[in-house]
Amino acid sequence: MTGPMRNLPQLNYLRSFEASARLLSFTAAAAELNLTQAAVSGHIRALEQFIGGPLFTRHPRSLSLTSLGTAYLPNVQQALAIVEQATDSILKSRGRQKVVISCPVSLAETWLARVVADFGTAHPDVPVTIHGRVWQDEPATIADIILTNVHSDRLSKDTICLWQDQLAIVCAPGYRVEGLPLTAPEQLLRTRLIHNLGRSEFWHGMMAHFGLGPSAVPETTHTSAFSTALALAAEGYGVAIAPESITRKYLAEGILTAPFGTSLPSPWHCTISDGSLLTSEDARCLHRFIMNAACDGVNW
C-alpha cells in the first residue's frame, strides 16, 4: 500500500494547464473550462510556483510552451485521462445498479434468489443488486427495497408483511443419534442442536411443542446465519431448526430431510419496505414482482 501522495498540485491547476497548453490560450482555456481568464492565469502561476519553473512563454498575443511545459504536458494529459476513465467507469457501474435490494443473507440465497432470477427473465434490461446482511439494518439510502424480519410483538398497522414463516427441524438424510435414525423428538435431547444467534426461542418453542420442556434444550453450536446452520446440518454435524422459506430449497434437493414432518408457526414475519415511496419505475416494478411472488407462493 502506498503512503499519502503529498507532491501533487491541485487538480484544477492541472486542468487549466492542460487546456491552456492544448489551445495555447488562457482565454480559450477559460471558455472551455467555464472559468474566468483571471482564474486560469492564477492556476498557471500557482502551478509554475509549485513546479519551480515557467511552463509558458507569454507573448503579447499568444502563448508557447517552454521546454519544461513541453515535457510536462504528455504526463499531465495521461494522468487526467486515467482519472476521467476511472470516474466514468464508476459512474457507469453505479448507473447499472438501477435497483438495490437489502435482505437477510439466508433468504437472499434461497427464496429471493429464485424470485430475482424469474424477474430477470421477465425484465432482462433491469439490473438488480442484492445486499445480503446478517444483523445490521440498512439505512433507506442504501437500498431501494428492504426485506427484513419483524417479531410479532413489533408489528404495526403500517407493516407490510410478506408472510409468517413456519419452522422446520432438519438434518442430513441418514443422520443418526447414538447409532439410531432420528425418528423420536426425545432423541433431540441427546444430540447436537445447531442454534441461530438471536433466535434461541425457536428451539425452546419446538421443545415445548413436543412436550419436552423448554429448559431441556441443549446448548451446543451457534451460528449467525441460517445458511450456515443448514450447511452444518447438511454435513451431518447436527440438527438445525429454520424457517421453511429457507429450508424448502434444501429439502427439495434432498440435501436435508425433515425427520418429524412437523412445523411450528414462527413468531417472526418477513416484511418489505413501502413500495409507494419508490421513485424509480424499475424499483416499483421489482417491488410489485416480489409482492406477487410472495402472495402466489412462487417457488414455495
Sine and cosine of phi, psi and omega as CSV:
sin_phi,cos_phi,sin_psi,cos_psi,sin_omega,cos_omega
0.00,0.00,0.73,-0.69,0.00,-1.00
-0.99,0.13,0.40,-0.92,0.02,-1.00
-0.99,0.14,-0.06,-1.00,0.01,-1.00
-0.89,0.45,0.63,-0.77,-0.03,-1.00
-1.00,-0.05,0.98,-0.19,-0.09,-1.00
-1.00,-0.04,-0.46,0.89,-0.10,-1.00
-1.00,-0.02,0.79,0.61,0.02,-1.00
-0.83,-0.56,0.75,-0.66,0.11,-0.99
-0.97,0.23,0.21,-0.98,0.01,-1.00
-0.90,0.43,0.55,-0.83,-0.04,-1.00
-0.87,0.49,-0.61,0.79,0.01,-1.00
-0.88,0.48,-0.58,0.82,0.04,-1.00
-0.89,0.46,-0.68,0.73,-0.04,-1.00
-0.93,0.37,-0.63,0.77,0.02,-1.00
-0.90,0.43,-0.67,0.75,0.03,-1.00
-0.91,0.42,-0.64,0.77,0.02,-1.00
-0.90,0.43,-0.72,0.70,-0.06,-1.00
-0.89,0.46,-0.71,0.71,0.00,-1.00
-0.91,0.41,-0.67,0.74,0.00,-1.00
-0.91,0.42,-0.64,0.77,-0.01,-1.00
-0.94,0.35,-0.59,0.80,0.00,-1.00
-0.95,0.30,-0.62,0.79,-0.06,-1.00
-0.99,-0.12,-0.22,0.97,-0.05,-1.00
0.80,0.61,0.69,0.72,0.01,-1.00
-0.29,-0.96,0.82,-0.58,0.08,-1.00
-0.93,0.37,-0.59,0.80,-0.02,-1.00
-0.91,0.42,-0.72,0.69,0.01,-1.00
-0.92,0.40,-0.61,0.79,0.04,-1.00
-0.90,0.44,-0.65,0.76,0.01,-1.00
-0.88,0.47,-0.67,0.74,0.01,-1.00
-0.90,0.43,-0.65,0.76,-0.01,-1.00
-0.92,0.40,-0.62,0.78,-0.07,-1.00
-1.00,-0.01,-0.01,1.00,-0.03,-1.00
0.87,0.50,0.68,0.73,0.05,-1.00
-0.84,-0.54,0.17,-0.99,0.12,-0.99
-0.99,0.12,0.39,-0.92,0.03,-1.00
-0.89,0.46,-0.56,0.83,0.01,-1.00
-0.91,0.41,-0.60,0.80,0.00,-1.00
-0.91,0.40,-0.69,0.73,0.01,-1.00
-0.90,0.44,-0.70,0.71,0.03,-1.00
-0.86,0.50,-0.64,0.77,0.03,-1.00
-0.91,0.41,-0.63,0.78,0.05,-1.00
-0.88,0.48,-0.68,0.74,-0.03,-1.00
-0.91,0.41,-0.68,0.73,0.02,-1.00
-0.88,0.47,-0.65,0.76,0.01,-1.00
-0.91,0.41,-0.63,0.78,0.01,-1.00
-0.92,0.39,-0.66,0.75,0.03,-1.00
-0.89,0.45,-0.60,0.80,0.06,-1.00
-0.92,0.40,-0.63,0.77,0.02,-1.00
-0.91,0.42,-0.70,0.71,-0.03,-1.00
-0.95,0.32,-0.58,0.82,-0.01,-1.00
1.00,-0.07,0.39,0.92,0.02,-1.00
-0.14,-0.99,0.31,-0.95,-0.02,-1.00
-0.96,0.27,0.66,-0.76,0.05,-1.00
-0.98,-0.18,-0.40,0.92,-0.01,-1.00
-0.78,-0.62,0.47,-0.88,0.25,-0.97
-0.98,-0.21,0.86,-0.51,-0.05,-1.00
-1.00,0.04,0.88,-0.47,0.11,-0.99
-0.98,-0.20,0.25,-0.97,-0.05,-1.00
-0.80,0.59,-0.64,0.77,-0.06,-1.00
-0.77,-0.63,0.25,0.97,-0.04,-1.00
-0.37,-0.93,0.07,-1.00,0.04,-1.00
-0.80,-0.60,0.42,-0.91,0.21,-0.98
-0.60,-0.80,0.47,-0.88,0.00,-1.00
-0.98,0.19,0.63,-0.77,0.17,-0.99
-0.98,0.20,0.11,-0.99,0.05,-1.00
-0.88,0.47,-0.56,0.83,0.04,-1.00
-0.92,0.40,-0.68,0.73,0.02,-1.00
-0.91,0.42,-0.63,0.77,0.01,-1.00
-0.89,0.45,-0.63,0.77,0.00,-1.00
-0.95,0.30,-0.53,0.85,-0.08,-1.00
-0.98,0.19,-0.55,0.84,-0.16,-0.99
-0.84,0.54,-0.77,0.64,-0.06,-1.00
-0.86,0.51,-0.62,0.78,0.00,-1.00
-0.93,0.37,-0.63,0.78,0.03,-1.00
-0.91,0.42,-0.69,0.73,0.01,-1.00
-0.88,0.47,-0.65,0.76,0.02,-1.00
-0.91,0.42,-0.68,0.73,-0.01,-1.00
-0.90,0.43,-0.67,0.75,0.02,-1.00
-0.91,0.40,-0.59,0.80,0.03,-1.00
-0.90,0.43,-0.64,0.77,0.02,-1.00
-0.90,0.43,-0.69,0.72,0.02,-1.00
-0.89,0.46,-0.68,0.74,0.01,-1.00
-0.89,0.45,-0.69,0.72,0.00,-1.00
-0.90,0.43,-0.68,0.74,0.00,-1.00
-0.90,0.44,-0.67,0.74,0.01,-1.00
-0.91,0.41,-0.68,0.74,0.02,-1.00
-0.88,0.47,-0.63,0.78,0.01,-1.00
-0.90,0.43,-0.68,0.73,0.01,-1.00
-0.90,0.43,-0.70,0.72,-0.03,-1.00
-0.90,0.43,-0.65,0.76,0.03,-1.00
-0.92,0.40,-0.62,0.78,0.02,-1.00
-0.89,0.45,-0.70,0.72,0.02,-1.00
-0.92,0.40,-0.57,0.82,0.02,-1.00
-0.91,0.42,-0.52,0.86,0.00,-1.00
-0.96,0.27,-0.38,0.93,0.00,-1.00
-0.99,0.12,0.93,0.37,-0.12,-0.99
-0.93,0.37,-0.63,0.78,-0.05,-1.00
-0.78,-0.62,0.82,-0.58,-0.01,-1.00
-0.90,-0.44,0.78,-0.63,0.03,-1.00
-0.91,-0.41,0.72,-0.69,0.15,-0.99
-0.95,-0.33,0.74,-0.68,-0.15,-0.99
-0.42,-0.91,0.55,-0.84,0.14,-0.99
-0.79,0.61,0.71,-0.71,-0.18,-0.98
-0.87,0.49,-0.61,0.79,-0.02,-1.00
-0.90,0.43,-0.64,0.77,0.04,-1.00
-0.95,0.31,-0.58,0.82,0.03,-1.00
-0.89,0.46,-0.55,0.83,-0.05,-1.00
-0.99,0.12,-0.15,0.99,-0.07,-1.00
-0.83,-0.56,-1.00,-0.04,-0.11,-0.99
-0.87,0.49,-0.77,0.64,-0.09,-1.00
-0.91,0.43,-0.59,0.80,0.00,-1.00
-0.85,0.53,-0.66,0.75,-0.01,-1.00
-0.95,0.32,-0.61,0.80,0.02,-1.00
-0.92,0.40,-0.69,0.72,0.01,-1.00
-0.91,0.41,-0.59,0.81,0.06,-1.00
-0.88,0.47,-0.68,0.73,0.06,-1.00
-0.90,0.43,-0.64,0.77,0.03,-1.00
-0.89,0.46,-0.64,0.76,0.01,-1.00
-0.90,0.44,-0.56,0.83,0.06,-1.00
-0.92,0.38,-0.64,0.76,-0.02,-1.00
-0.98,0.20,-0.48,0.88,-0.06,-1.00
-0.72,-0.69,0.95,0.33,-0.09,-1.00
-0.91,0.41,-0.26,0.96,-0.04,-1.00
-1.00,-0.04,0.09,1.00,-0.01,-1.00
-0.93,-0.38,0.98,-0.20,0.04,-1.00
-0.94,0.35,0.57,-0.82,-0.01,-1.00
-0.79,-0.61,0.69,-0.72,0.11,-0.99
-0.91,-0.42,0.76,-0.65,-0.01,-1.00
-0.92,-0.39,0.84,-0.55,0.13,-0.99
-0.98,-0.17,0.95,-0.32,0.08,-1.00
-1.00,0.08,0.72,-0.69,-0.03,-1.00
-0.76,-0.65,0.39,-0.92,0.01,-1.00
-0.98,-0.20,-0.84,0.54,-0.07,-1.00
-0.88,-0.47,-0.75,0.66,-0.23,-0.97
-0.92,0.40,0.53,-0.85,0.12,-0.99
-1.00,0.07,0.58,-0.81,0.01,-1.00
-1.00,-0.01,0.73,-0.68,0.14,-0.99
-0.89,0.45,0.45,-0.89,-0.05,-1.00
-0.87,0.49,-0.40,0.92,-0.02,-1.00
-0.97,0.24,-0.27,0.96,-0.05,-1.00
-0.99,0.15,-0.61,0.79,-0.11,-0.99
-0.74,-0.67,0.50,-0.86,0.10,-0.99
-0.97,0.24,-0.69,0.72,-0.07,-1.00
-0.84,-0.54,0.78,-0.62,-0.03,-1.00
-0.85,-0.52,0.87,-0.50,0.15,-0.99
-0.98,-0.19,0.69,-0.73,0.00,-1.00
-0.50,-0.87,0.15,-0.99,0.03,-1.00
-0.95,-0.32,0.76,-0.65,-0.02,-1.00
-0.82,-0.58,0.75,-0.66,0.02,-1.00
-0.94,0.33,0.50,-0.87,-0.02,-1.00
-0.80,0.59,-0.58,0.82,-0.04,-1.00
-0.92,0.38,-0.33,0.94,-0.08,-1.00
-0.94,-0.34,0.15,0.99,0.05,-1.00
-0.94,0.33,0.61,-0.79,0.06,-1.00
-0.82,-0.58,0.12,-0.99,-0.01,-1.00
-0.92,0.39,-0.33,0.94,-0.01,-1.00
-1.00,-0.02,-0.13,0.99,-0.02,-1.00
-0.94,0.34,0.74,-0.67,0.05,-1.00
-0.99,-0.16,0.97,-0.26,-0.05,-1.00
-1.00,-0.03,0.73,-0.68,0.12,-0.99
-1.00,0.07,-0.65,0.76,0.05,-1.00
-0.16,-0.99,0.31,-0.95,0.23,-0.97
-0.97,-0.26,0.84,-0.55,-0.11,-0.99
-0.97,0.23,0.33,-0.94,0.21,-0.98
-0.96,-0.29,0.54,-0.84,-0.01,-1.00
-0.99,-0.16,0.60,-0.80,0.01,-1.00
-0.74,-0.67,0.62,-0.78,0.14,-0.99
-1.00,-0.01,0.78,-0.63,-0.07,-1.00
-0.71,-0.71,0.43,-0.90,0.07,-1.00
-0.42,-0.91,0.12,-0.99,0.03,-1.00
-0.94,0.34,0.56,-0.83,0.09,-1.00
-0.84,0.54,0.72,-0.69,-0.01,-1.00
0.99,0.15,0.11,0.99,0.02,-1.00
-0.87,0.49,0.67,-0.74,-0.08,-1.00
-0.80,-0.59,0.54,-0.84,0.07,-1.00
-0.89,-0.45,0.90,-0.43,-0.04,-1.00
0.80,0.60,0.65,0.76,0.07,-1.00
1.00,0.07,-0.06,1.00,-0.05,-1.00
-0.91,-0.42,0.55,-0.84,0.06,-1.00
-0.86,0.51,0.54,-0.84,0.02,-1.00
-0.98,0.20,0.96,-0.27,-0.04,-1.00
-0.75,-0.66,-0.34,0.94,-0.08,-1.00
-0.87,-0.49,0.70,-0.71,0.01,-1.00
-0.81,0.58,-0.53,0.85,-0.02,-1.00
-0.87,0.49,-0.41,0.91,0.00,-1.00
-0.92,0.38,-0.36,0.93,0.01,-1.00
-0.89,0.46,-0.42,0.91,-0.01,-1.00
-0.96,0.28,-0.21,0.98,-0.09,-1.00
-0.86,-0.50,0.34,0.94,0.00,-1.00
-0.72,-0.70,0.02,-1.00,-0.03,-1.00
-1.00,0.07,0.87,-0.49,0.05,-1.00
-0.99,-0.16,0.71,-0.71,0.00,-1.00
-0.99,-0.17,0.88,-0.47,-0.05,-1.00
-0.98,-0.18,0.52,-0.85,0.15,-0.99
-0.98,-0.22,0.82,-0.58,-0.01,-1.00
-0.84,0.55,0.72,-0.69,-0.02,-1.00
1.00,0.07,-0.08,1.00,0.00,-1.00
-0.76,-0.65,0.60,0.80,-0.01,-1.00
-0.89,0.46,-0.39,0.92,-0.01,-1.00
-0.91,0.42,-0.34,0.94,-0.02,-1.00
-0.89,0.46,-0.78,0.62,0.00,-1.00
-0.92,0.38,-0.64,0.77,0.00,-1.00
-0.88,0.47,-0.67,0.74,0.01,-1.00
-0.91,0.41,-0.65,0.76,-0.01,-1.00
-0.93,0.37,-0.64,0.77,0.03,-1.00
-0.89,0.45,-0.65,0.76,0.04,-1.00
-0.91,0.42,-0.60,0.80,0.03,-1.00
-0.87,0.49,-0.60,0.80,0.01,-1.00
-1.00,0.08,0.02,1.00,0.02,-1.00
0.97,0.25,0.36,0.93,-0.03,-1.00
-1.00,-0.06,-0.22,0.98,-0.01,-1.00
1.00,0.05,0.79,-0.61,-0.04,-1.00
-0.89,0.46,-0.42,0.91,-0.02,-1.00
-0.96,0.30,-0.15,0.99,-0.06,-1.00
-1.00,0.02,0.01,1.00,-0.08,-1.00
-0.94,0.35,0.88,-0.48,0.05,-1.00
-0.93,0.38,0.66,-0.75,0.07,-1.00
-1.00,-0.09,0.96,-0.27,-0.05,-1.00
-0.84,-0.54,-0.98,-0.19,-0.11,-0.99
-0.99,-0.13,0.63,-0.77,0.03,-1.00
-0.82,-0.57,0.56,-0.83,0.10,-1.00
-0.72,-0.70,0.25,-0.97,0.01,-1.00
-0.99,-0.14,-0.09,1.00,-0.03,-1.00
-0.62,-0.79,0.62,-0.79,0.03,-1.00
-0.88,0.47,-0.58,0.81,-0.01,-1.00
-0.87,0.49,-0.59,0.80,0.05,-1.00
-0.94,0.35,-0.67,0.74,0.02,-1.00
-0.87,0.50,-0.67,0.74,-0.02,-1.00
-0.95,0.33,-0.56,0.83,0.07,-1.00
-0.90,0.43,-0.65,0.76,0.05,-1.00
-0.90,0.44,-0.69,0.72,0.02,-1.00
-0.89,0.46,-0.66,0.75,0.00,-1.00
-0.89,0.46,-0.47,0.88,0.03,-1.00
-0.99,0.12,0.03,1.00,0.00,-1.00
0.99,0.16,0.29,0.96,-0.06,-1.00
-0.97,0.25,-0.50,0.87,-0.03,-1.00
0.02,-1.00,-0.31,-0.95,-0.05,-1.00
-0.91,-0.42,0.73,-0.68,-0.05,-1.00
-0.90,-0.44,0.32,-0.95,0.12,-0.99
-0.76,-0.65,0.73,-0.69,-0.08,-1.00
-0.38,-0.92,0.30,-0.96,0.06,-1.00
-0.89,0.46,0.57,-0.82,-0.04,-1.00
-0.92,0.39,-0.41,0.91,0.05,-1.00
-0.89,0.45,-0.39,0.92,0.01,-1.00
-0.99,-0.14,-0.64,0.77,-0.06,-1.00
-0.96,0.27,-0.38,0.92,-0.13,-0.99
-0.83,0.56,-0.66,0.76,-0.01,-1.00
-0.89,0.46,-0.69,0.72,-0.02,-1.00
-0.92,0.39,-0.60,0.80,0.01,-1.00
-0.93,0.36,-0.67,0.74,-0.02,-1.00
-0.90,0.44,-0.55,0.84,-0.02,-1.00
-1.00,0.05,-0.02,1.00,0.02,-1.00
0.97,0.25,0.21,0.98,0.02,-1.00
-0.96,0.27,-0.57,0.82,0.03,-1.00
-0.78,-0.62,0.28,-0.96,0.08,-1.00
-0.72,-0.69,0.46,-0.89,0.05,-1.00
-0.97,-0.24,0.99,-0.13,-0.18,-0.98
-0.90,0.44,-0.44,0.90,-0.07,-1.00
-0.97,-0.24,-0.21,0.98,-0.03,-1.00
0.84,0.54,0.42,0.91,-0.08,-1.00
-0.90,-0.43,0.70,-0.71,0.06,-1.00
-0.85,-0.52,0.33,-0.94,-0.05,-1.00
-0.67,-0.75,0.71,-0.70,0.00,-1.00
-0.86,0.51,0.70,-0.71,0.04,-1.00
-1.00,0.09,0.59,-0.81,0.08,-1.00
-0.97,0.23,-0.04,1.00,-0.04,-1.00
-0.97,-0.25,0.62,-0.79,0.00,-1.00
-0.89,-0.45,0.62,-0.79,0.11,-0.99
-1.00,0.09,0.82,-0.58,-0.06,-1.00
-0.85,-0.53,0.26,-0.96,0.01,-1.00
-0.71,-0.70,0.53,-0.85,0.00,-1.00
-0.92,0.39,0.29,-0.96,-0.09,-1.00
-0.95,0.33,0.89,-0.45,-0.01,-1.00
-0.95,0.31,-0.35,0.94,-0.02,-1.00
-0.93,0.37,-0.26,0.97,-0.01,-1.00
-1.00,0.01,-0.10,0.99,-0.04,-1.00
-0.97,0.23,0.64,-0.77,0.00,-1.00
-0.98,-0.19,-0.34,0.94,-0.01,-1.00
-1.00,0.00,0.74,-0.67,0.03,-1.00
-0.91,0.42,-0.58,0.81,0.04,-1.00
-0.89,0.46,-0.68,0.74,0.01,-1.00
-0.91,0.41,-0.65,0.76,0.03,-1.00
-0.90,0.44,-0.61,0.79,0.02,-1.00
-0.89,0.45,-0.71,0.71,0.02,-1.00
-0.92,0.38,-0.62,0.79,0.04,-1.00
-0.85,0.52,-0.73,0.69,0.03,-1.00
-0.89,0.45,-0.62,0.79,-0.01,-1.00
-0.89,0.45,-0.68,0.73,0.01,-1.00
-0.91,0.41,-0.69,0.72,0.02,-1.00
-0.86,0.50,-0.71,0.71,-0.01,-1.00
-0.91,0.40,-0.63,0.77,0.02,-1.00
-0.88,0.47,-0.67,0.74,0.03,-1.00
-0.91,0.41,-0.67,0.75,-0.03,-1.00
-0.93,0.36,-0.61,0.80,-0.05,-1.00
-1.00,0.10,-0.14,0.99,-0.04,-1.00
0.93,0.36,0.56,0.83,-0.03,-1.00
-0.89,0.46,0.73,-0.69,0.02,-1.00
0.88,0.48,0.40,0.92,0.03,-1.00
-0.99,-0.15,0.00,0.00,0.00,0.00
